[in-house]
Amino acid sequence: MGVQEITVFLLVAAAVFYSSRKFLEQFSQDGSNPKCAKCELKEAISLQKQHNTERT
């Protein structure tokens, strides 16, 4: 094995490790502090409730 092959193998192994860790984190969080990308869940629910009451 050459230096380039070893480097590629290490980079791919690191990428697989990082990706699998992030993937598994999604299922192992306890949900005590759920957040979306833009706002907290409580804010999103209150905005949805406001929107629903405005429609009626």
C-alpha positions in Angstrom: 0.0 0.0 0.0 1.2 3.4 -0.9 0.9 6.6 1.2 -2.0 7.8 -0.9 -4.0 4.6 -0.4 -3.4 4.8 3.4 -4.4 8.4 3.5 -7.6 7.7 1.5 -8.4 4.8 3.7 -8.0 6.9 6.9 -10.1 9.7 5.4 -12.9 7.4 4.4 -12.8 5.7 7.8 -13.1 9.1 9.6 -16.0 10.1 7.3 -17.9 6.9 8.0 -17.3 7.2 11.7 -18.5 10.8 11.8 -21.5 10.2 9.6 -22.6 7.1 11.6 -22.2 9.0 14.9 -24.3 11.9 13.7 -26.9 9.4 12.4 -27.1 7.5 15.7 -27.3 10.7 17.7 -30.7 11.5 16.1 -32.1 8.3 17.6 -30.4 8.4 21.0 -31.3 11.9 22.2 -33.5 12.0 25.2 -35.7 14.8 23.8 -35.4 17.0 26.8 -34.3 19.9 24.7 -35.7 19.4 21.2 -35.0 22.2 18.7 -35.6 22.7 15.1 -33.1 24.5 12.9 -34.7 27.9 13.2 -36.6 28.0 16.6 -37.5 26.1 19.7 -40.3 23.6 19.5 -42.5 25.6 22.0 -42.3 28.6 19.7 -43.2 26.6 16.7 -46.2 25.1 18.4 -47.4 28.5 19.7 -47.1 30.0 16.2 -49.0 27.1 14.7 -51.8 27.6 17.3 -51.9 31.3 16.5 -52.2 30.5 12.8 -55.0 28.0 13.4 -57.0 30.4 15.6 -56.7 33.1 12.9 -58.1 30.8 10.3 -61.3 30.2 12.3 
